[in-house]
């Protein structure tokens, strides 16, 4: 059983909120759920839809072909009707008068998805009381009106004696159903983040909203600043004063943060930066997904300094990678990027996140026995002991100008060389440490065909390689690049297929130049929509044939 | 108590930065000796310009940062550790050209930081270009035929941005500067001190200011009235008022956004179990 439900309407018709409620019902009913939100970059008048995919198998992405289509307006249906599966049941506003149902209970347009939930409950014969309990839990004081609408939807199809099936309760234990941005936020909190600073930009704004809403319970401060530049400078100030801090934005915001990312590299103050990629260049298509900031995060900031770039492939990894990003930022005292994208950050999935894992802060602390604290003390691994203002008998000078070990400005040639080389030693240390950590994932079967990718295509690839003789290597750390681990995995591979969501093949270029391997087939997608399982599967079959 | 470091001060002889450096040094040393401030709890931030090197010369925690970004950086420091007294040094180009919006937003938030503006109306470090405070007609390296722009008035901008403490001093009047700096340190909330200073190399204004500055403290001036402060700064005459132009008390930004004592439990991670259940 693997079914996909389409709910389409205009912005303002509660599509996103409603798909979450429907997802919750299926989650509690024992199924795996994946929710994709497709919406335009306008408040009113656009056509939005959500796909709620439900399965008793493991699923990792949207399917993009539908068994049930609910559309509040014909134009939304027309736009996506070619994505119907065979025998797809469609319910459009010429057949079901959603507006009059809303009027009949004096409801609001954004409550329309509750009617859909009622119809689905009938079509799949899910126990009514069970669903009502979920609505009550989820919508609290807003539940009564939505329950009325839910019952109206249910009764309409019942009265029509619409064809239905009997969906048995699934066998899974319900799991947290959350958006990728929620997982990133929780990962930060779990790792001790205390300050989150941002400027609104899609698709990262929901991260700010989630953290701001829960700030009290998380014991954090989540604030909006006048721009991205202020956000990252504020976060860097907090980190200098000893508090783990993070900023979140999308590519355009990373452009603005560039000078401060370079500053963070120079002053060796820890900072975690989330880039939720969207379609570029410039304003591009802000509500659609792309992976075209890879070169940006690998290169942003002038001069030479150590950095770490980590790309989660799904919502579980979004949590873990964020938590680890804090550990790395604070141990290595340098910027750490989390490269997410709209497809991870604004999609929801019910997942088992290892919330019980601990990510203790790792800091090389100052030995109080030493006479004078030197912020940039030269040593073998390039990582100097960290201290903060307010520590007794310690003075912490940090300096954007090239500095002495004490942190005083100095452009003496010997000093320039020693500080450059200190940072080079740090880069080397990070590279050596990362070799010992697992920063690639390997899936599938041993084969002479391998798929390589990073980030959100993971889900579609995992499903597409099922039963095929193909190996899938997912790269999580883009900087340092896990060259040795990849070479090891690729040693018996004859054909490499790269998958990424941009037009340059940024990842493929890096992989080729770092490993010296050549890629047999580059699969590039840049229509703003995530990869389809079935499209990828056809490509893979072609290559393994 | 001596807060000087062993660094050789690299300003031109006669630079207005010396007056600011010495006045603040005297005030801070006194505060530390009196026990009203702890040395380790003072944190200085400076931007880019000749003045930016000032953090090298104080034996105090410091962050020498980049052009224009002192206000948000200082806000972050204060937010993370409210025990700190955070003093930012900014230049006229730094805070009113590239960093203009940060300065305004810090003021209107009533962030509990102190900003000292080194206003010499010229870019000294980059050898003599005009700045947002250079007078109309000012001949600089980048305006050889005279500045085509009209200057802004930093203190007036700060008043109109809801700054809760606005003062102006003259770098050649050390005693008066010391008074202003001590009052600045007493203020809880955003404090802005504009210091008029000459750049002896590119814009020597000693004589100009000496002839024009006067102290509002010598007059019957009410510094609690925003309108009279604005009127005073809008007045179209040759005289330049200095002293504490305006002060009031409001809740600070940090008091509003930083949750109770969170900074005291830095390493404490909240239990996520309860919130996770809401996702099921």
Interface residues (C-beta under 8 A of the other chain):
Chain A: X24 X27 X28 X174 X175 X176 X177 X178 X182 X186 X189 X190 X191 X192 X194 X195 X197 X214 X215 X216 X217 X218 X219 X220 X221 X223 X225 X226 X227 X229 X230 X231 X233 X234 X235 X236 X237 X238 X239 X240 X241 X242 X243 X245 X259 X260 X263 X267 X353 X355 X358 X361 X388 X389 X390 X391 X392 X393 X394 X395 X396 X397 X398 X399 X400 X401 X407 X408 X409
Chain B: X5 X7 X39 X40 X41 X43 X45 X53 X55 X56 X59 X60 X61 X62 X63 X64 X65 X66 X69 X71 X72 X73 X74 X75 X76 X77 X78 X79 X80 X81 X83 X84 X101 X102 X105 X257 X258 X259 X262 X263 X265 X266 X267 X268 X269 X270 X272 X273 X274 X275 X276 X277 X279 X280
